[in-house]
Amino acid sequence: MTSATTPYGVSLLWTDPLDRRAATAEETYYTADLNLDPIIDILSIENRFRQGIQNLLLRPVIDARVLNYRLDVLEDLLRTPELVSTLEEALSIITVLEGYMVQPQWEQSELRKVAWRLSELENYIVCVDHLNAALTACGGALKSEALCALRDMVAEIAREQIFHDLKAELPEMLERIRGIRSITIGVNLDSQLRPVEATLLSINTTRFTGDMLSFFNRLLGFNGENPTATEGIGPLHKAKSRNAALGEYTVRLPNNDNPLMHPLFKDLADVMDQVCHPIAQALRKFVRVNGRLLVSLQDEIAFYLGAHRLIRHLQDCGLPVCRPEIASQEARVGTLSRLYNLNLALRSAPLYRPRDLQAEIVGNDVNFGDEGRIFILTGPNRGGKTTYTQAIGLAHILMQAGLFVPAASACMSPVDAIFTHFATEERPDLETGRLGEEARRLSDIFAHATRYSLILFNESLASTSAGESLYLARDIVRVVRLLGARAIFATHLHELAADADEINAETEGESKVISLVSMVSVERGADGEIARRTYRIVPSPPMGRSYAREIAVRYGISYDQLRASLQARNQIPNDADASHHPTEENISAD
C-alpha cells in the first residue's frame, strides 16, 4: 500500500505520516543565542503557523531520506511557480474546511448540525477538485515523492464512487436547506389587541421585506399598489449580530419580552428539525467522508510557502542560497562556500524590502572535516566572530529542517544536537556569579554532547581573569577533541589559538584543532597605521598584538596618533622618535 492510500494520508514533511505525532520540541539556549525569531517570523506566512514553524526548527532531523524528501518539495516549488499559487489557494480552502470540522456549539439543534455538515462537505469537494485539477495539470513537472503522493491521494479520492455520489447528491440537499429563507407566523389578538396565541403557518423560499413608508400609508388608508405576499406593512426589524464578520445573527429576548415568543421559537426549532430529518438521514451515507486528511496538511503547506518566500527574498537581494547535499552523520563533515549569516541579511533587507546586498554581505567558507573539526576563532572586536559562529549554527538548523541554506554550496552531515555557550550578562540573583553560571552550563553541555554534536562557544569564560580563562578554555578544547565533536570557540584568547598544534599533539582524538582568524587589513595613512576589518574568516595563526593596535587606532591612542598629538601641543620636538610599531607579519587583507 502506498502512502497515498494509508489511513493516515500523506505528509509533505515526513516519509511516515505517523511521525507527525512526535512530541513538541522545547526551546533551548540556542533559540536566543542564535536569534531564531527573525527566521521564524519570515517562515511564518501567518501568525497562527508560528508555533508549528518553531517546533520544526527546534526538532532537527537526522534521517537523510526525510531531509531530501523535504528538499525535493522545495525544488518542485521553485521549478513550478504555478504550484505555489495552487498551494496558496488550497491553504485558504483548507482553512475554511477546518472551521467547519470544529464541533458546532448548537448540538441540540438538528437543523444547525445538518447545515454545518453540508457546508463542510461542500468545502471538502471544492478542495479535492482544486488539488486534483491543479496537481494533475503539473504533469511531469512534479518530481518530489511527497507532492506525487498527494496528487495520487486526491486523484484516488476523486475516483471513488462515494465521492461521485456526494457530488451528485449534495447540491439538492444544500438547496433544500439554503432554500429556506423565511417563515410565516400567525398571531391571534385579544380585545385589547394584545398577542395571545401564535402558530407557524408556512416555511417560505423568499425573504420578507418592509419599510416605514408602507406602514404609515396603510395606517392612514393610502393603500397604493397591491403589496406582494412577502412585503410587510411595517419596517423589517433585524436581530443583533452575534458575529458581524461571519454575518451571523441571533435573536436575543429580554426577560420582559412577550412570553409567547419562547414557545414559538421552540415550535419553530421542532418544525425545522422535522424538515431537515430526511436530509440528516441521507447524510448518513457519507458519514465516513471527512476532510481530516486534507486539514492535516495545513501547517505543512504553510511551512513550504514560507520557505519559498524566504528563498525568493534572498535571491532578490542577490545573495546565494542552495540546496545542501546531505552527507552521512558518521562522516561529521561540513563544507560550505560563501556562507553568510541569515539574520544579518534579514536585518539589512527586511521582507518585502529587498535590495542588492552583494557588496555588503561577506560570505565565508567553512570546512569541517579531517583537517579540522574544532575552530579556535580569534580576531578584532566587531570583526565578525559572533556573526560567523551564528551563521554555522543557523545553517545546520535550516538544513536539518529540510530547508535551503544561505551559501553558494553546502555538503553537511546532520548533527544530533546543537549546543551553544554564549557570554551572558552578570545576574545579581545568581549566588554562584557569572562564572559559576557559565560553569554550570558547560557541565550540562558535556553531560549530553556526543561525537555527532555541534558545540558553539562565543566568548566563553570571559568573566574571569585572562590567566584563569586560558586555563579553563584549554581544558574545554581538549575535551571536545577527545569527544570528537564539531565546535567553534570564538575568543579573544589568541594564546589559545596559538596552542592549537600543542593541543593536538598532547590530546588524542579525531577532531583536529585549528586556528581561524577574522582578518584585518593594515593601511598606512597620514595618521599612521589604520586597521580595517574585512570580515573574512580564514585559517591562520592568531594575529597577536594586532587586536590591540586595531582598538588603539579606533580610539586615537596608537603610538603614531599620540606622538602626533604631543608634537601638535609642543610637548615633544617634531623630530622625536618617528619610528612606527613593527608591522605584524601575518596581517593581510585576504
C-alpha positions, -999 to +999 in steps of 0.1 A: +000+000+000+014+034-010+015+064+013-014+079-008-037+051+004-027+048+040-054+056+066-031+084+078-030+100+044+001+118+031+026+140+049+045+166+030+072+167+057+075+131+069+080+100+048+059+083+075+028+104+084+028+089+119+059+109+127+037+140+129+027+127+163+061+133+178+064+154+209+066+191+206+101+204+207+112+225+237+131+258+235+168+256+242+196+280+248+204+283+211+169+297+204+182+330+219+219+326+213+213+321+175+184+346+175+159+323+157+130+348+160+136+367+127+138+334+108+107+320+124+089+353+115+098+352+078+089+315+076+055+321+092+032+333+065+005+339+092+010+342+129-011+311+136+016+290+119+044+304+140+044+278+168+045+250+142+075+265+124+093+269+157+087+233+166+101+222+132+133+243+137+139+231+172+134+194+162+165+187+140+160+158+116+189+134+112+174+110+086+188+119+052+158+104+035+134+128+053+156+158+046+158+150+009+120+143+009+115+179+020+142+194-002+126+177-032+093+195-025+111+229-024+127+222-057+093+214-072+080+247-059+110+267-072+108+250-106+070+253-110+057+288-100+020+278-107+023+252-080+029+279-054-004+295-064-021+262-062-009+256-026-018+291-016-054+287-028-056+252-013-044+265+020-073+291+020-098+264+012-084+240+038-086+268+064-123+272+058-128+234+058-111+232+092-135+257+106-165+236+096-149+205+112-150+221+146-179+206+166-207+232+165-219+247+197-256+240+189-256+202+191-291+203+204-303+217+170-306+191+143-310+218+117-278+236+125-258+204+127-271+194+092-264+228+077-229+227+093-222+193+079-234+202+044-210+232+044-182+210+055-188+185+027-192+214+002-158+227+010-143+192+010-154+188-026-140+222-036-107+213-020-104+179-036-114+191-070-089+220-068-060+199-057-068+172-082-071+195-112-040+216-103-017+187-094-027+167-124-021+197-146+015+198-134+022+165-151+058+155-152+069+188-135+063+171-102+094+152-091+091+151-053+078+119-037+056+140-013+037+160-039+034+130-062+019+111-033-005+140-026-015+140-062-022+103-061-042+106-029-066+133-041-069+115-075-079+083-057-104+102-036-119+118-067-122+084-084-141+068-055-178+061-060-187+077-027-171+110-039-191+109-071-223+102-052-216+131-029-210+155-057-243+143-073-265+144-042-250+174-023-264+202-045-300+191-039-295+188-001-279+222+000-308+237-019-334+222+004-317+237+034-305+270+019-338+274+001-355+281+034-354+319+036-383+328+059-414+315+078-449+328+082-463+332+117-500+337+125-508+357+157-542+359+174-550+391+194-574+397+223-599+426+225-571+449+236-551+439+205-526+421+226-510+389+211-524+359+230-519+330+205-494+322+178-487+295+153-464+287+124-482+290+091-456+282+064-420+278+055-410+300+026-383+302+000-382+340-002-373+367+023-398+392+037-393+429+031-408+460+047-404+498+051-417+526+073-434+544+045-456+515+036-466+511+072-479+547+076-495+547+042-516+517+051-523+530+086-537+562+071-557+544+044-534+551+015-530+515+001-511+524-031-502+494-052-510+459-041-483+446-019-466+413-027-470+383-005-437+388+012-439+426+016-445+437+052-466+467+062-440+478+087-403+481+090-381+449+089-365+445+123-331+428+123-317+407+151-285+419+167-253+404+151-235+378+172-206+378+148-207+406+122-176+392+105-194+360+097-227+376+090-244+355+117-275+368+136-293+356+166-325+368+184-319+379+220-351+381+241-351+403+271-367+390+303-398+412+299-405+401+263-438+385+254-439+350+269-455+337+236-422+341+218-403+314+237-426+285+230-430+299+194-393+296+188-393+262+203-420+251+180-401+266+151-370+246+161-391+214+163-406+220+128-372+228+113-357+197+128-385+177+111-379+194+078-342+186+079-346+150+092-347+134+057-315+153+048-299+141+080-308+105+071-294+110+036-261+123+050-255+090+069-244+076+036-214+099+038-205+095+074-170+082+066-163+112+044-143+139+062-116+164+055-091+154+082-065+141+057-066+174+040-067+196+072-036+177+084-017+192+055-024+228+066+007+235+087+029+216+062+017+237+032+023+268+052+058+257+060+067+253+023+051+286+013+072+304+040+103+286+029+097+295-008+091+331+003+125+332+021+144+318-008+129+342-033+136+371-009+173+362-006+176+357-044+160+392-049+188+405-027+214+390-049+225+365-023+233+328-029+210+302-015+214+265-022+201+230-016+225+213+008+239+179+000+232+156+029+264+137+040+263+107+063+262+116+100+292+093+106+313+115+083+310+145+105+317+169+077+305+204+068+318+221+037+301+254+028+312+280+004+303+317+008+282+311+039+266+342+054+246+349+084+209+348+075+199+372+104+224+398+091+209+396+057+173+400+070+183+430+091+199+446+061+169+439+038+137+430+056+109+411+039+092+429+011+120+454+010+147+436-010+178+454-022+212+444-036+233+431-007+261+415-028+286+443-018+275+444+018+272+408+030+305+389+032+304+352+027+330+328+042+340+293+035+336+266+062+353+232+062+347+208+090+365+175+082+396+155+089+418+187+085+399+204+113+367+200+133+374+224+162+379+260+151+395+285+176+384+318+161+402+350+171+401+385+157+393+421+165+362+433+182+332+435+159+353+417+133+326+390+125+334+363+150+299+361+165+283+365+131+303+336+117+296+314+147+259+321+145+259+315+107+272+280+111+246+272+138+218+287+117+229+268+086+226+235+105+192+244+118+179+252+083+195+222+067+181+198+094+146+213+089+148+204+052+154+239+040+179+255+017+209+272+033+224+307+028+255+296+009+267+291-026+271+254-020+269+231+010+277+195+019+268+188+056+265+159+080+235+162+103+243+168+140+224+150+167+222+183+188+234+219+188+248+233+220+256+270+225+276+287+252+275+324+246+286+350+270+258+363+293+253+395+313+260+395+350+229+385+370+229+396+407+203+370+415+228+342+409+246+331+440+273+315+421+280+346+400+286+347+362+315+323+362+295+298+382+266+300+358+290+296+328+305+265+345+270+250+352+260+254+315+293+239+304+287+209+327+252+205+312+266+205+276+291+178+283+265+157+301+246+154+268+270+161+238+282+133+216+308+130+188+280+139+164+271+172+182+279+208+172+291+230+201+293+268+196+313+288+222+312+325+220+334+345+244+330+317+269+348+321+303+354+358+297+341+365+332+373+356+349+409+367+346+429+361+314+451+335+330+422+315+345+402+319+314+430+305+292+435+276+316+398+266+316+394+272+279+423+250+271+408+221+290+374+226+273+390+224+239+410+193+248+377+176+260+360+185+228+389+169+209+386+138+230+348+137+223+352+141+186+325+167+182+325+197+158+330+230+176+338+267+172+354+286+200+352+323+193+375+341+218+400+369+224+424+344+238+449+344+210+472+323+232+446+295+230+447+296+192+485+297+192+484+264+212+464+245+186+492+223+174+503+216+210+467+206+220+465+182+190+499+167+200+491+161+237+454+151+234+441+121+215+410+125+194+395+126+159+387+163+159+417+183+149+420+218+164+429+246+140+431+284+143+408+307+123+413+344+122+389+373+114+413+392+092+421+429+092+440+449+066+465+475+078+468+506+057+492+534+062+478+569+061+485+604+073+477+594+109+498+563+108+486+527+105+449+521+103+435+486+108+403+479+088+381+449+093+375+427+063+350+402+079+369+374+061+374+343+082+404+322+071+427+295+086+456+314+100+478+317+131+464+343+156+473+379+150+486+386+185+490+424+191+471+434+160+439+433+180+453+459+205+465+480+176+431+480+159+415+492+192+442+518+197+438+532+162+400+534+166+402+554+198+432+575+187+456+561+212+481+544+189+517+553+192+517+573+160+485+591+169+496+600+204+531+611+193+515+634+167+492+648+193+521+656+217+540+673+188+510+694+180+509+705+216+546+713+215+552+688+243+579+670+224+601+681+194+589+673+159+619+650+153+611+628+183+612+591+177+593+589+144+595+551+141+564+531+138+555+499+156+567+469+137+540+456+114+527+421+122+538+397+095+505+378+094+483+409+089+469+409+054+438+418+036+429+382+025 
